[in-house]
Each structure stands twice: as structure tokens, then as C-alpha cells.
Amino acid sequence: MRVLITGAAGFLGSHLSDRMLAEGHEVIGMDNFITGSPENIAHLATNEKFFFYKRDVSNYIFVPGKVDAILHFASPASPNPLSPSGYFNLPIQTMKAGALGTHNCLGIARVQKSRFMLASTSEIYGDPLVHPQVETYPGNVDPVGTRAVYDEAKRFAEALTMAYHRTHDVDTRIVRIFNTYGPRMDLEDGRALPNFLKQALLGQSLTVYGDGSQTRSFCYVDDLIEGILLLLNSNETMPVNLGNPEEMTILQFAESINKIVGNKAGIVFVKEARSERDPQRRQPDISRAKKLLNWMPSIGLEEGIRKTIPYFKHRLGLG
């Protein structure tokens, strides 16, 4: 195939580019680097099947030649309010990527009769009142809160994707991505894993907000990419959850990180400075992915963390 990947220099986009190229496909990558990193795709510079264009997909985009599939992964995704690349500090760009970027990509898909995949998110469920989260749950989201710029951008993108599918018969896919980690993720992401792993590798105490009872589920990037490609090559047009269903508390997760790294500095509890509407529980129901795609994660937490450590050490200058 010949595929367009937006957000190709991002964490997931770069891994997706690698995998598509490894399977013999031709990849056109687009990114404007407001959150993606040139370093993530530097190794592809000499690949004859990889073509990169620095573009903001919320503006008019032109794709040279026919593409068989469009995978729209361009969007700020970091919830860290202190990070310049987080969506709290890029609110308008985040909403434009979800709205205008999705519209532009769907327009190309319609004209070229390409398959279109939207990278959606577990954040569309908000602070869920249903647990674990199933695809039929409409969510508990505040449309005017500070987190809404990301949540609602993705919710709108899903609605627009389904509108193009139903009105123009565009062949669409929607993947709802839960917490994913691995090499090339942003160390300043603001999520638990980069915070904890960075602190542990530096020999610092891990900072747990509140009592650590809030939960998350962590999926290694290779497992997620496998699920994404299975969905892309399926006939399923409704949203599908992809993530690791093994839920754990943040405290349990912090203890696991310290054990894997061998960090003796322990854990420090601080008064919770919870971001507005930050979900207290997060766990995907992946029944549909199992049934439709015969997919479930195969890489355990310890194995995944050990695969991620060399990248973090490199970025931290630890050798």
C-alpha cells in the first residue's frame, strides 16, 4: 500500500511508520513538529519508501499521487500543563488538529477512495461512571473545562468520521487508544509512566499524588501498533478500544517501577494536585478487539519497561 500518516514524527506515528515500512508499504509522513520530534524519524531519512513533508494538517494539505490509506495521528496529546507541548498550552492547535485536520484528511479519503483511520482516545470517556469502559459508553465529559480541548476535539473527530462514512461512504476506522508507553514517548508527557521512570532512573523518590488509589492500564507500544494494523485491515467501521485491560493503582505501578529499576529512594506522597476532571479510573474493555481482531496485549509490564529503559537513559544522558 501507499499510506499517509499524519503526526508521523510523534510517539505513535513514528512507530507506525516503522511498522508499515517494515511490511513493505510506502509511507508519506506529515508533521509540523509542534509536539513531534525530528529525532523520532531521523533513522528513516535514507529509506527510499519514506517521504516526509513538514505540514500543519489543520491547513490545506496536498498529497502527491494516490494513497490507499490515511492514518490521522496528528494531535498534541500530553496532559502536562507545565509542558509547552501539552494540550493545555496548545488549546487551539489541539482543537484544529481534531476538527480541521480530520476534515482535511477525510476530504482526501473521499476523493481518492482511500481507507481512513482516526486515532481517537480513551479520553473521550472523560471521568468514566462505567467501568471498565466499553465502546457503547457515551462518556462523562465536561465540554467547557480546560481538558475539553483534547477530549472534545477527539469526540468531534469521531462524529465527523462517522458522518463521512454514513454520508459519503468513506471506508473509515476509529481506534480508541488507552495509555500506551515505550521508546520515543515524551519524557515531559506528564503521565505516570514517564514521571516515575525518569525519577527512578535518576535515583529520586517517586512522587505519588494523593493516596495513589487512582488507576490506569498500561500497554506497550508494539502491542498497540499490532492492534492498530489489525483494525486497519479489518472491515470494522465502529470504534474499537485498544489497550491493556490489566488495571492497577498508581501506587502499585510506582512500586513496580522502583522494583524493576532497582531504585531504593522509595515513594513520596504529596497533596493531590489533580488536573481538572483527571479520570480517577481508566481500564479498557477489549472484548470487541478480541472478538473482531483476535487481538490482546502480549507484552507484560516488566518486559515493556525493560524495553523502554534504554531510550529514557539515552534522553537523560545516562549512557
N, C-alpha and C positions, 0 to 999 in steps of 0.2 A: 504494500500500500504506500501511498504518498500522504503524509499526515501533517496537519498544522497543530502545534502545541503552543498555546499562549501561556505566559508565565514560565517559559522554558528554563529560565535561569533561577527559578525558585527551588525550594527543597524538593517538593514532589515533582514539579515539572522537569527538573534535571534528571531525576531517577527514571522518570517515564521516558524521556528522550533516550537515555542509555538503553533501556529495555527494548524500545521499538527499533533502534538501530541494530541491536544485537540480533533481532529477529529478521533483519534484512530489509526493513522498511526505510523509506526516505523520509526525513524529518525536516520540516520547516519550523524553526523556533522563533518566537517573538517574545520580547520582554523590554520594559523601559528602565529596569534596574532601580526602581524606587524601593523595592524590597528584595528583589532577586540579586544574585551576585555573579559577576563575570567569572569568578573563580569556579563556580559550580559547573560551568560548561567549557572551561578553558581546555580541558582534555579532548574536546570534540572539534577543536579548530582545524585539525588536519583530516577529519573524517569527510570523505567525498560525498557522503549521503546526508550530511547535516548542513543546513543553510540557515543562517541566523540574521534576523532583522531587528534592529532596535526600534520598537514601535510602542506607542501607547494605544492599546486596543479599544479604549473608550473614544478615540478619534477614528476617522475613516481609515480603514486598512485595506490594502490591496494584496492579494495572494497571486503570485505569478504561476500560471498553469493550474491544472486541475488537481484538487485534493480529494482523497477518498474519505477522509475522516478529519474532524476538527475536535480537539480536546481543549476546552476552555478552563484553564487552571490559573489564569491571571487574577490575582487579588491580594491586597495586604491581608494577613491572617493572624498576626501577632496580637495577643490581648494585653501586652505590656504597655501601660500608659506612660512609662518612662522612656520607652524606645522610640526613636524618631521614625522607625519603620513600622510601628504598630498602628492599628487602625484607629485608635483613639486620637492619634496625631495626624492621621491622613483620612479624615472622615468623608470628605467629598470625593477624593480619589477612590476610596473603597466603594462608595455607592455608585460611582460612574463605571467602575470595572464590572460591578454586578448588573447594572442596568444597561448602559450604553455598550459596554464591551460584549455582553451577552447578545444584545440586539444585533451588533455588527457581525458577530460570528454566526448567528442564526441566519442572517441575511445571505451570507456566503454559502452556508449549507443549503439553503433553499434554492438558490440559483444553480449551484453546482451539483445538487442532489447528493451531497455528502452526508455521512453519518455524523451526528453531533453529540458530544458528551459534555455535560456540565459537572464541574467539580463543586458539589454542594457540601454541606457540613452538618455535623450534629448540633451546631449552634442554632439551627432552625427550630429545634425543640425548646430553646430557651432554658429556663429553670424548670425542668420537667416535673409534672404531677403524676405522670405514668412512668413506671419503672419495671423492667428495662424499657428502653424506648423502641417502639415499633413504628414502621413506616406510616401506618394509618393514624398515628397520634398527631394532631394538628399543632401542638406546641403551646407553651406558656411564655409568650414573648412580649416585652414592653416596647411598643413601636416608637416611643419618644425618649427612651433612656439613652445614655451615652454608648452602650453596647449595640444599640439598634442599627447603627450604620453598617455593621457587618451582618448581623442577624437578618435584617430586613432586606439588605442587598441580595443575600442568597435566597431568601424567600421569594422576592420579586423575580429573581433569575429563574427559579424553578417554575413559577407561574408563567413567565414568558416562554420558557422552553416548552411547556405543555400546550400553550396557545399556538405556537408554531407547529407543533406536532398535530394538533387537532384541526387547525385551520388550513395549513399548507402541506400537511402530510410529510413533514420533515422527520427523518428517522432519528429519533433522539434517545439519549440515555442520561439518567441522573444518578450520580453516586453521592451518597451522604457519608462523608468521611469523619470518623471518630479519631480521637487522639492517636497520632502517629509520630514515631521518633526514628532517628537513625542519623548516619553521616549526612552532612550538609545542612542540618537544621540550624536555625539562627540561635546562637548562644544567648542572645538577649531576648529571646522569644517571650519570656515572662511566664511560661508554663512550668509545671512542676519538674519535668524531667531535665530540661537544660539548667534550671536553677540548682537542683540537687546535684546533678552530675558535675557541674562546674565547681560547686563548693566542695564536694567530696574529693575531687582530683587535686584541689588546692589545699587540702588538709584542713578545711574550715568546718565549723559546725553547720549542720543543715538547718535552715530556717523553715519552721513549720508554722503557718498562720492558724490561729485558733487552737483547737484541740486535735486537729488532724483527722477528724472524723469524716470530712468530705471525701467523696470517692471519685475515682477515674479508672479508665480501662486503657491499656497501652498496647498499640500494635506496631510491630517492626515494619519498616518501610518496604522491605522486599515482599512481605506478605500482602501488604496493601496494593502494591503495583500489580501483583499477580491477580488479585481480585478485580482491579480496575480493567485489566485487559480481558478477563473472562466476561465481564459485564459488557464491554465494548463489542465483543464478538458474539454476544447473545442476541436474542430477539426481545428482551425485556425493555419496555419503554417507561414503566413506572419507577419511582425512586427505590433504591436498594441501599440499605445500611452496609457499610464495610468497616470493621474494626474488631478489636479483641474483646470478647464477651467476659473475660476474667476480670471482674471488678475487685478493686482493693482500695482501702483507705489511703489517704495521703501519708499518714503516719506509717502504715505498713510499707508503703512504697519507699519512704525515706530510709527506713531501717534496711530494706533490701539493697538500696543503692550503697549505703555505708558498708554493708557486708560484702557486696561484690567488689567494690573498690578497695576495701580494707582500710577504710577511714576510721580512725579512733576518736575523732573530735566530737562525735555524738550529735545530738539534736537539741536545738534551742526553740522553745515555744515563744511566740510573740503574739501580742494582742492582734486579733484578726483585723486586717485592713482589706476587707473583702471588696473587690470591684463590684460596681453596681450590677445586680442581677447575675452575678457569677454563679453558675449552677452548683448546687450542693451535691448532686449525684449525676453520674454520667456512665451509662452502660448500654451498649447496643444489643438489640435483639437481632441476631443474624440468621434467623430461621429462613427467611426468603433467600439469602445468599447461599445458604447450604442447599436448599431445595433447587433453586434455579441454576446456580453456577457450580454446585458441588464444591464450594469453597469454604474454608475456615482457616484461621491462622495456624501455622505450624512451628513458628519460632518462639520459644519461651522467653520470658523476661531476662533471665540471666544471660542466655546466649545473645539476645539482641543488644543488651547493654555492653557486653564484651565486644561486639562488632562495632559499637558506636564510640567506645572509649578512644581508639587511636585518632579519630577525627577531632574529638574535643581536645586531646593532648596537643595535637598539631596547632589548633587555633589558639590554645592557651600558651603556646611556646614551651611546652613541657617535654618536647622530644618525640 
